[in-house]
Amino acid sequence: MTAPNEDGWVHVTRNYGYPGKIEKDHLDANFSYFVCKDIRFQSNLMCFGEEEFKRRGAKYFLMIGEDMKEFCDVKENRPVYDWIQYPTGMLDNLTDHARINAKRLVIREFTYKDSGIPIDHVLTEDVLEMIRIFMKRQKREPESYTENLAELEQKWKNEDSNFTRSISTEEFKMIMNEFEIDKSQIVIAPDVQSYISTLRTLYNGFGPITTYNRDGNLIMTTHQAVFNIFQSTVFGYNWHELKKNPYTQKKLDEFYKFFMKVTKKYWDMEEGLLVTLSHVEKDIKNLKNHKIFVKKWAKKIRLYPYENSKYSDEISLKHLFTDYVNIGVSCMRNASDYDGNGIPVHLARAYILFAHMGIFFPVESIEQKIIMVDGMLTVMNFQSRKENRKMFLKLIYDKAGKADSEIPPESDFKESDKKSGKESDEKSDEDKNEEELADTDVSPSNEEKTSDMNDEALTTSEAAESTDSTNETNSNCCSQTDHSAVCLVVPNNFDPATAVAKNQTFKLGFTCCGVAKLIPFTAPLPKPKVIAHPVLLSDRCNQCYENLGKLKTAEENLKNSENKAKLYEKQAIKIEELEKEMEILKTKRKNADKHRMKAKEKLDEAVNLATKNEKRAMEANGLEDKLKIKNAKLVEYKKEIEELKMTINSQPDLAQKVIMLEERHKNQELVARELRKSNKEFKSQNADLKKQLESQGEKIAHEQKQFANKYRKMQDEMAGNRKISDELATQNLTLVKENDQLKHSLVSEKVASEEKSDINARLLNEKTQLHQKIKDLERQLQKSN
């Protein structure tokens, strides 16, 4: 048993750096338990399996394996923990489990948010069930806790089944203290599913961090939901190319509005709520059905296959910068300058995702970007999350044109609860050191100038423009391979003494990969004082002519741009109309092709039927009269045709058409007759088949009922046989005891009366008969089994 903490709670924490460098073996689906300090924590879902769990209507909870040994069936010659077979009666829910197992209970906690210091939560459903269990265990009167419990239920009530509420672990401890619950009987342990999904997301760089609610459905936090939707729908598409054309820009704006409409519930959701994975997948499917994907305006771009690399490995910066070029982000350096240098895979993934955010979201949507950054931190290493979050927030505010002082402190983005005293002390010490580093100037002689320039931090695009103008900074690159911390890169020939002597100042700029640069900056010269002097009339005229010329050129440029814009709009409208017409024509063409194919099939069928009908008609005796009449009509038709041929000698095409029409008319009449006959035959056949199917279905149902009745009778006979065998066994034991008593009495008395001998003979006969009956019953049981 683990020792309680200073506050009296038994809180089992798990090192999220475990197992070091994550391998695929750690992400196995069977890895649904963990051992911490010789305590095995596992879920009831692991014992049942998902199908059986859903079928039984069980409720998810954690339990301790060592406390369950006395209730389990032990099998020998099995490995450790494989010989345990839990009784299913105590696995349906935590209440049934606590009624049988009077020992300690486990409440699971999961990481709600991790931006350097993890914030842990527990589900309110588990808290309410835990309170009810311990109130009954401690034999409290219902009047003492029903009101408080009802208030909590009303406070945590959820109308939508797709959402689940959670509270912080610290708030859970306070509530348990208010109800005066025994702390030693509760173990707070990390959730198994949350831990495995955390490792899986870090390893693959994709997928949300999930846990199970009480119904066994996977749930996730709101920032994880938004980030998962962003990764599934926005990441990896050519949004920068759509912005170049006004027509596709309009389509992109429509998709952005639709994206914000679908995800609005996640942006506005209150703290502590979790959403089911199935609900998020529906939103992803809804977004994927947008016409920007259906009509393939948005196309996939080629990126480096990060999924084939381990998250802890390093890749060349060339791959990162080629991805920047494919995305459409201007980078600070050329890829050729970084030969031999690398960057961790998890940081490269994060930088590419952050670049997609900058392209897709507008500059002013700061809150949405911050929520996305909180979700994006899950693909980064645990040790680098805190520093990278600060760096990403600084880039967001710099891009929006806001000063560093407007960045809210880290506590505004976290919950009101705090971690233990050690963590808060470490956090405050790190913040103080960072503030001291930030307050130091590069050149002490120009304090005012450097402070002004530090307030005007550069974004990635501004840093690219400024570094192109300076050759010294372009020739040098950062020597560190781990860019998780903010590092300063200075030229090789940088000398602080000469910089101070020259009163030289520097700018602090951030690259697209998160590296800070010191860029030489020369302050602008003071404006010269203008002394009033007389201006000649000729000078004024020349200036006026120059200004008029500039105005005319500007007006012409404006008109040209307006005309171009109008032309673009007209072209866009025409393109839309043409696309609609093309779609209509395509549908008409498809319908026409279908009709042609159907007509060809009908003609072929008609020809086949006509040939068959002609043979049958020649063989039938009853059709001779009809044939004579038809022959007479044909003679008349031939005469009419010959007359028509005489009139249409100059038009041979029309004569051929008339002949073809006559043949078609004959064939159609024959086809119609045969179709009527075949239709009647098919109807009769279908009626017979339906009757046969109905009779067969009734027979099958009757046989199933008979089989069920027979099976029930067999089960009843089996139960009766078992009862008879038990009774016979008991009678046999009683007879053996009586026989022993009779033997002892015969030895002691040494007098055998005739009546007693008859009784013994009868008993022996009955015994043999009973043995035979037992053997017969055993044979019958074997046959029935």
Long-range contacts (C-beta under 8 A, 24 or more apart in sequence): 1-39, 2-37, 2-39, 2-187, 4-183, 4-184, 7-173, 8-183, 8-184, 9-173, 9-183, 9-186, 9-188, 10-104, 10-183, 10-184, 10-186, 10-187, 10-188, 11-169, 11-188, 12-36, 12-37, 12-39, 12-41, 12-187, 12-188, 12-189, 12-190, 13-190, 14-190, 14-195, 16-111, 16-114, 16-118, 16-195, 16-198, 16-382, 17-382, 17-383, 21-310, 21-312, 22-199, 22-202, 22-203, 22-310, 22-311, 22-312, 24-203, 26-199, 26-203, 27-196, 27-199, 27-200, 27-203, 31-196, 32-192, 32-193, 32-196, 33-65, 33-192, 34-192, 34-195, 36-189, 39-64, 39-65, 39-66, 39-187, 40-64, 40-65, 40-66, 40-81, 41-65, 41-106, 41-189, 41-192, 42-192, 43-192, 43-193, 43-212, 44-91, 44-92, 44-97, 45-212, 45-216, 46-192, 47-86, 47-91, 48-88, 48-91, 50-216, 53-216, 54-216, 56-88, 56-92, 57-92, 58-91, 58-92, 58-93, 58-216, 59-92, 59-93, 59-94, 59-214, 59-215, 59-216, 60-212, 60-213, 60-214, 60-215, 60-216, 61-93, 61-94, 61-97, 61-106, 61-108, 61-126, 61-214, 62-106, 62-107, 62-108, 62-189, 62-191, 62-192, 63-97, 63-101, 63-106, 64-103, 64-104, 64-106, 64-187, 67-101, 67-103, 67-104, 68-101, 71-100, 71-101, 93-129, 94-126, 94-129, 94-130, 94-133, 95-129, 95-132, 95-133, 98-133, 98-137, 102-137, 103-185, 104-184, 104-185, 104-186, 104-187, 105-130, 105-133, 105-185, 105-186, 105-187, 106-186, 106-187, 106-188, 106-189, 107-172, 107-186, 107-187, 107-188, 107-189, 108-189, 108-190, 108-191, 108-192, 108-211, 109-169, 109-188, 109-189, 109-190, 109-191, 110-190, 110-191, 110-194, 110-211, 111-190, 111-194, 111-198, 111-209, 112-166, 112-168, 112-221, 112-272, 112-415, 113-221, 113-223, 113-374, 113-414, 113-415, 114-377, 114-378, 114-382, 114-385, 115-374, 115-377, 115-385, 115-386, 115-389, 115-410, 115-413, 115-414, 116-385, 116-386, 116-387, 116-389, 117-386, 117-419, 117-423, 117-427, 119-168, 119-414, 119-415, 119-417, 119-419, 120-168, 120-169, 120-190, 121-166, 121-167, 121-168, 121-169, 121-272, 122-166, 122-167, 122-168, 122-169, 122-172, 122-188, 123-164, 123-165, 123-166, 123-213, 123-214, 124-152, 124-156, 124-164, 124-165, 124-166, 124-167, 125-164, 125-165, 125-213, 125-214, 126-214, 127-152, 127-167, 127-172, 127-175, 128-152, 128-153, 128-156, 130-176, 130-181, 130-186, 131-175, 131-176, 131-179, 131-181, 134-179, 134-181, 134-182, 134-185, 135-179, 137-185, 138-181, 138-182, 145-179, 148-178, 148-179, 162-275, 162-276, 162-278, 162-279, 163-273, 163-274, 163-275, 163-276, 164-213, 164-219, 164-273, 164-274, 164-275, 164-276, 165-272, 165-273, 165-274, 166-272, 166-273, 166-274, 167-272, 168-272, 168-415, 168-417, 169-417, 170-417, 170-418, 171-417, 193-218, 198-378, 201-378, 201-379, 202-311, 202-346, 202-378, 202-379, 202-380, 202-381, 203-310, 203-311, 204-307, 205-306, 205-307, 205-311, 205-345, 205-346, 205-349, 205-379, 206-231, 206-307, 206-379, 208-277, 208-280, 208-378, 209-378, 210-277, 211-274, 213-274, 213-276, 217-276, 217-277, 217-278, 218-276, 218-277, 218-278, 219-274, 219-275, 219-276, 219-277, 220-274, 220-275, 220-277, 220-280, 221-274, 222-266, 222-269, 222-273, 222-274, 222-275, 222-371, 223-371, 223-372, 223-374, 223-375, 224-375, 224-378, 225-266, 225-275, 225-280, 226-263, 226-266, 226-267, 226-371, 226-372, 226-375, 227-372, 227-375, 227-376, 227-378, 228-280, 228-284, 228-375, 229-262, 229-263, 229-266, 229-280, 229-283, 229-284, 229-287, 230-356, 230-357, 230-360, 230-372, 230-375, 231-353, 232-284, 232-287, 232-288, 233-259, 233-284, 233-287, 233-288, 234-259, 234-356, 234-360, 235-353, 235-356, 236-300, 236-301, 236-303, 236-356, 237-298, 237-299, 237-300, 237-301, 238-298, 238-299, 238-300, 238-301, 238-328, 239-298, 239-328, 239-356, 239-359, 239-360, 240-327, 240-328, 240-329, 240-359, 241-328, 242-297, 242-298, 246-565, 246-568, 246-569, 246-572, 247-568, 247-571, 247-572, 247-575, 248-297, 250-572, 251-291, 251-292, 251-297, 252-292, 254-292, 255-290, 255-292, 255-298, 256-360, 258-287, 258-290, 259-287, 262-286, 262-287, 267-367, 267-368, 267-371, 271-415, 301-326, 301-327, 302-326, 303-327, 303-352, 304-348, 306-345, 306-348, 306-349, 309-345, 310-345, 311-344, 311-345, 311-346, 311-349, 311-379, 311-381, 312-344, 312-345, 312-346, 312-381, 313-344, 313-345, 314-342, 314-343, 314-344, 314-345, 314-481, 315-342, 315-343, 315-345, 315-348, 316-341, 316-342, 317-341, 317-342, 317-343, 317-513, 319-348, 320-348, 320-351, 320-352, 320-513, 323-348, 323-352, 324-352, 324-355, 324-512, 327-352, 327-355, 327-356, 327-359, 328-359, 329-355, 329-358, 329-359, 329-460, 329-512, 330-460, 330-461, 330-464, 330-512, 331-460, 331-464, 331-511, 331-512, 332-460, 332-463, 332-464, 332-467, 332-511, 332-512, 332-513, 332-515, 332-517, 333-467, 333-474, 333-477, 333-511, 337-474, 337-477, 338-477, 341-477, 341-478, 341-479, 341-481, 342-481, 343-481, 343-483, 343-513, 344-381, 344-481, 344-482, 344-483, 344-484, 346-379, 346-380, 346-381, 347-380, 347-381, 347-384, 347-388, 347-482, 347-483, 347-484, 347-513, 347-514, 349-379, 349-380, 350-376, 350-377, 350-379, 350-380, 350-388, 351-512, 351-513, 351-514, 353-379, 354-392, 354-395, 355-512, 358-399, 363-399, 363-400, 363-401, 364-400, 366-396, 366-397, 366-400, 366-402, 369-396, 370-396, 370-413, 374-413, 380-484, 381-484, 383-484, 384-482, 384-484, 384-485, 386-430, 387-484, 387-485, 387-486, 388-484, 388-514, 390-486, 391-486, 391-510, 391-514, 394-457, 394-510, 395-459, 395-460, 395-510, 395-514, 398-457, 398-458, 398-459, 398-510, 399-459, 403-455, 404-454, 404-455, 404-457, 405-455, 442-496, 442-499, 442-505, 442-506, 442-518, 443-499, 443-500, 443-503, 443-504, 443-505, 443-506, 444-500, 445-500, 445-503, 446-503, 446-505, 449-505, 449-523, 450-505, 450-506, 453-505, 453-506, 453-507, 453-508, 453-521, 454-508, 456-507, 457-508, 457-509, 457-510, 458-507, 458-508, 458-509, 458-510, 458-519, 459-510, 460-510, 460-511, 460-512, 462-509, 463-509, 463-510, 463-511, 463-512, 463-517, 463-519, 464-512, 466-507, 466-509, 466-519, 467-509, 467-517, 467-519, 470-519, 470-520, 472-520, 473-517, 473-518, 473-519, 473-520, 478-515, 483-513, 483-514, 483-515, 486-514, 486-515, 486-516, 487-515, 487-516, 488-516, 488-517, 488-518, 489-515, 489-516, 489-517, 489-518, 490-518, 494-518, 605-671, 606-667, 606-668, 606-671, 607-667, 609-670, 609-671, 609-674, 609-675, 609-678, 610-667, 610-670, 610-671, 610-674, 612-674, 613-670, 613-673, 613-674, 614-670, 637-662, 714-784, 717-784, 718-781, 718-784, 721-777, 721-780, 721-781, 721-784, 724-777, 725-774, 725-777, 725-778, 725-781, 728-770, 728-773, 728-774, 728-777, 729-774, 731-770, 732-767, 732-770, 732-774, 735-763, 735-766, 735-767, 735-770, 738-763, 739-763, 739-767
